[in-house]
Amino acid sequence: MSLSVESVIAALMNDTPDLVRWSGAIAKKLRTFNIALEGKSSGNANTDALTLADLTVQELVVSGLRDRSPILRECRLEAEEENGDLDVFNEQAELTIALDPIDGTKQFRDRTGDGYSVMIHLRNRSEVLFSLVFCPEAGPTGTWTLAYDETLKCGPDDTSVTALECLQNMPPIDIATRPNSKKIYLIGFQANDPVNAQKVTDAGLEGFAPDDTPGSIYPLLATGDFGGSLIHSPNIYDYPVSMQIARMLGGNSVWVHNGEAVHFDETWMDDRASMLRLPGIVATADCESKLKILVDLAKDWSQVRYSD
């Protein structure tokens, strides 16, 4: 029997905001301690950073998804780390819940910025249907980004009310008045992130390597501070949120080598980083003109993530 998308979104909307807020508070506290762990070996610091907070937050969120609405167990669950009661979810389900317990772990671990976040999204094989991102230290009280149906919201947390009430009270983004930024976030090109960011700038946009990006890409894209991203072999735990936001804004997310809209039928396991990825290079933008610039620029770049 097919799951009702509407019912799953309703359950996620009702059950995940407080889980994500609590997880953000735990992450913020754990960040004050030395909690770095070993475990990933891709050779890229942005990918390999792993902390006790990643494992703790995942344990909390997975347990919450398990114990709350029974319908959530009927979904497939993909989580960036390997811990938690993952086996209780339906591996064969048409709908997938994906979790990134700490996106931006290197920045989180090294205490170099506030752009880390706790993320959860729902998708099928071709579309992202619900996204919730909480950046615990972006702004005085943290910052939410929420996307579902035709609703896109981004704004500060209000701890005087429940997390759900805060999101319900938050006004949606007015797409008509949202800024038209040329800033593009790049990641995944290993040592070539800065060089390729400059190539994006030379092509008429403004490229930003990970260390130069002033925060999490998801609120930046939602509010119009950034206009898109260019990512080599994006992982399937965080990137899809950008895809949903871009499509809601009238843009798209495509593979640069053929211009085909991104889907999730083809993935590969990056054993060095212990995560599932999409193949090739993916361009994401809030409008077709920016997307064309990115595709034209990167269409002949190597689709192989690791050169050795």
C-alpha positions in Angstrom: 0.0 0.0 0.0 1.4 3.4 -1.0 2.1 5.9 1.8 0.1 9.1 1.8 2.6 11.9 1.2 0.2 14.4 2.9 0.0 12.2 6.0 3.8 11.8 6.2 4.4 15.5 5.8 1.8 16.3 8.5 3.5 13.9 10.9 6.9 15.4 10.1 5.5 18.9 10.6 4.0 18.0 13.9 6.8 15.8 15.3 10.1 17.0 14.1 10.4 20.7 15.0 10.9 20.1 18.7 13.2 17.1 18.0 15.3 19.3 15.8 15.3 22.2 18.3 16.4 19.9 21.2 19.1 18.5 19.0 20.4 21.9 18.2 20.6 22.8 21.9 22.5 19.6 22.6 24.9 20.3 19.7 25.5 23.8 20.8 26.4 22.6 24.3 28.6 19.7 23.1 30.5 22.2 20.9 32.1 23.7 24.0 34.0 20.4 24.6 36.7 18.6 22.7 34.5 16.0 20.9 36.3 15.2 17.7 36.3 11.6 16.5 38.1 9.6 13.8 36.2 7.5 11.3 36.3 9.0 7.8 39.2 9.1 5.3 38.3 10.9 2.1 41.2 13.3 2.6 38.9 16.3 2.6 38.5 18.0 6.0 35.0 19.2 5.2 33.9 15.6 4.6 36.0 13.8 7.2 35.1 15.9 10.3 33.2 13.7 12.7 32.2 14.5 16.3 30.4 13.0 19.2 27.7 15.6 18.5 26.9 13.9 15.1 26.3 10.6 16.8 24.4 12.0 19.8 22.1 14.2 17.6 21.4 11.3 15.3 20.6 9.0 18.2 18.0 11.5 19.5 16.4 12.3 16.1 16.2 8.6 15.0 14.7 7.7 18.4 12.1 10.4 18.1 11.1 9.4 14.5 10.8 5.8 15.7 8.7 6.6 18.8 6.3 9.2 17.5 3.9 8.9 14.6 3.8 5.2 13.5 3.5 6.3 9.8 7.1 7.5 10.0 8.4 4.0 10.5 6.7 3.1 7.2 9.3 5.4 5.4 12.8 4.5 4.4 15.4 6.2 6.6 18.8 7.4 5.4 21.1 8.9 8.0 24.6 10.2 7.5 26.0 8.3 10.4 25.5 4.6 11.2 24.1 4.7 14.7 20.5 4.7 15.9 17.6 2.2 15.6 17.7 2.4 11.8 16.4 -1.1 11.2 12.8 -0.4 12.4 12.2 1.7 9.3 10.9 0.3 6.0 13.9 -0.2 3.6 11.6 -0.8 0.6 9.4 2.3 1.1 8.6 4.7 -1.7 9.2 7.7 0.5 12.6 8.4 2.2 13.3 10.4 5.3 16.9 11.7 5.3 18.8 13.0 8.2 22.1 15.0 8.5 22.6 15.3 12.3 25.3 18.0 11.9 25.7 19.6 8.5 28.9 21.7 8.5 30.7 19.5 11.0 34.2 20.9 10.2 33.0 24.4 11.1 31.2 23.0 14.1 34.2 21.1 15.3 36.8 23.8 14.7 34.5 26.6 16.1 35.2 28.7 13.0 31.6 29.9 12.4 27.9 29.5 13.0 26.9 27.8 9.7 26.3 24.3 11.0 22.8 22.9 11.1 20.5 20.0 12.0 18.6 18.8 8.9 15.8 16.5 8.0 14.0 16.1 4.7 11.5 13.8 2.9 11.8 12.8 -0.7 10.6 10.3 -3.3 12.6 9.2 -6.4 12.5 12.6 -8.2 11.3 15.3 -5.8 12.0 16.6 -2.3 8.7 17.1 -0.5 9.6 18.5 2.9 12.7 20.1 4.4 13.4 21.4 7.9 16.8 23.0 8.8 17.8 24.5 12.1 21.0 26.5 12.5 21.3 26.7 16.4 23.8 29.6 16.4 22.8 31.6 13.4 21.4 34.7 15.0 20.6 35.3 18.7 18.2 32.4 19.0 19.0 30.2 16.0 17.5 30.2 12.5 14.9 28.0 10.9 14.4 27.1 7.2 11.2 25.2 6.3 10.0 24.1 2.9 6.9 22.0 1.9 4.2 22.3 -0.8 4.3 25.9 -1.9 5.5 27.2 1.5 9.0 28.5 2.0 10.0 30.1 5.3 13.2 31.3 6.9 13.5 33.2 10.2 14.6 33.3 13.8 13.6 30.8 16.4 11.3 32.0 19.2 11.8 30.0 22.3 8.9 31.7 24.1 6.6 29.3 22.1 6.9 25.7 20.9 9.0 25.1 17.8 5.9 24.2 15.9 4.2 27.4 16.9 7.2 29.4 16.0 7.2 27.9 12.5 3.4 28.3 12.1 3.7 32.0 13.1 6.7 32.7 10.8 5.7 34.6 7.6 6.5 32.9 4.3 9.2 34.3 2.0 7.9 36.6 -0.6 9.5 35.2 -3.8 8.5 38.4 -5.7 10.7 40.6 -3.5 13.4 38.1 -2.6 16.9 39.5 -3.7 18.4 38.2 -6.9 21.9 37.2 -5.8 24.7 36.0 -8.1 26.5 34.3 -5.2 27.2 30.5 -5.8 28.4 28.0 -3.2 30.9 25.4 -4.3 32.0 22.2 -2.6 33.2 18.7 -3.4 36.0 19.6 -5.8 38.6 18.7 -3.2 41.7 21.1 -3.3 40.1 22.8 -6.3 37.2 24.4 -4.5 38.8 27.9 -4.4 40.1 27.7 -8.0 36.7 26.6 -9.3 35.0 29.3 -7.3 37.1 31.8 -9.1 36.1 30.2 -12.4 32.4 30.8 -11.4 33.2 34.4 -10.7 35.1 34.8 -14.0 31.9 33.4 -15.8 29.8 36.3 -14.5 28.5 35.0 -11.1 30.2 35.1 -7.7 31.8 31.8 -6.6 32.3 31.0 -2.9 34.4 28.1 -1.6 33.2 26.4 1.6 35.5 28.4 3.9 34.4 31.7 2.4 30.6 31.0 2.6 29.1 33.1 5.4 26.8 30.5 6.9 24.6 27.6 6.0 23.7 27.5 2.3 20.0 26.7 3.0 18.9 29.9 4.7 21.2 31.8 2.4 19.5 30.3 -0.6 16.0 30.7 0.8 16.4 34.4 1.7 18.2 35.3 -1.5 21.6 36.0 -0.1 22.9 33.3 -2.4 21.5 32.2 -5.8 22.7 28.6 -6.0 25.4 26.0 -5.7 27.8 23.9 -7.7 28.6 20.6 -6.0 30.7 17.6 -7.0 29.0 14.3 -6.2 26.6 15.8 -3.5 25.6 13.5 -0.6 22.0 12.6 -0.3 21.5 13.8 3.3 21.9 17.6 2.9 22.1 18.6 -0.7 18.4 17.7 -1.6 17.2 20.6 0.5 18.8 23.0 -1.9 17.2 21.2 -4.8 13.8 21.7 -3.2 14.3 25.4 -2.4 15.6 26.1 -5.9 12.6 24.5 -7.6 10.2 26.3 -5.4 11.9 29.6 -6.4 11.4 28.8 -10.1 14.9 27.4 -10.7 16.2 23.8 -10.8 18.9 21.4 -10.0 20.6 19.5 -12.9 23.6 17.4 -13.8 26.0 19.6 -15.7 27.2 16.9 -18.1 23.8 16.4 -19.7 21.5 19.1 -18.2 19.1 16.4 -16.9 17.1 17.2 -13.8 18.4 15.5 -10.7 16.7 12.4 -9.5 17.6 9.8 -6.9 17.5 6.6 -8.9 21.3 6.4 -9.1 23.6 6.8 -6.1 27.0 5.4 -5.1 28.6 4.6 -1.8 31.6 6.8 -1.0 33.5 4.4 1.3 36.1 7.0 2.1 33.5 9.3 3.6 31.0 6.6 4.6 28.1 8.2 2.8 25.8 7.9 -0.2 26.3 10.3 -3.0 24.8 11.3 -6.4 27.2 10.8 -9.3 28.9 13.7 -11.2 28.6 17.4 -10.8 25.2 19.1 -9.9 24.4 22.7 -10.5 21.5 24.3 -8.6 20.2 27.8 -9.1 17.1 29.9 -8.4 16.6 30.8 -12.1 17.4 29.3 -15.5 19.9 32.0 -16.5 22.2 31.3 -13.6 21.8 27.6 -14.1 22.8 27.9 -17.8 26.0 29.7 -16.8 26.9 27.0 -14.3 26.1 24.2 -16.7 28.1 25.8 -19.6 31.0 26.3 -17.3 31.3 22.9 -15.7 29.9 20.5 -18.3 33.4 19.3 -19.3 34.8 19.1 -15.8 35.8 15.6 -14.6 32.9 13.7 -13.1 35.3 11.6 -11.0 35.4 12.8 -7.4 38.8 11.3 -6.4 41.8 11.5 -8.7 43.8 8.7 -6.9 
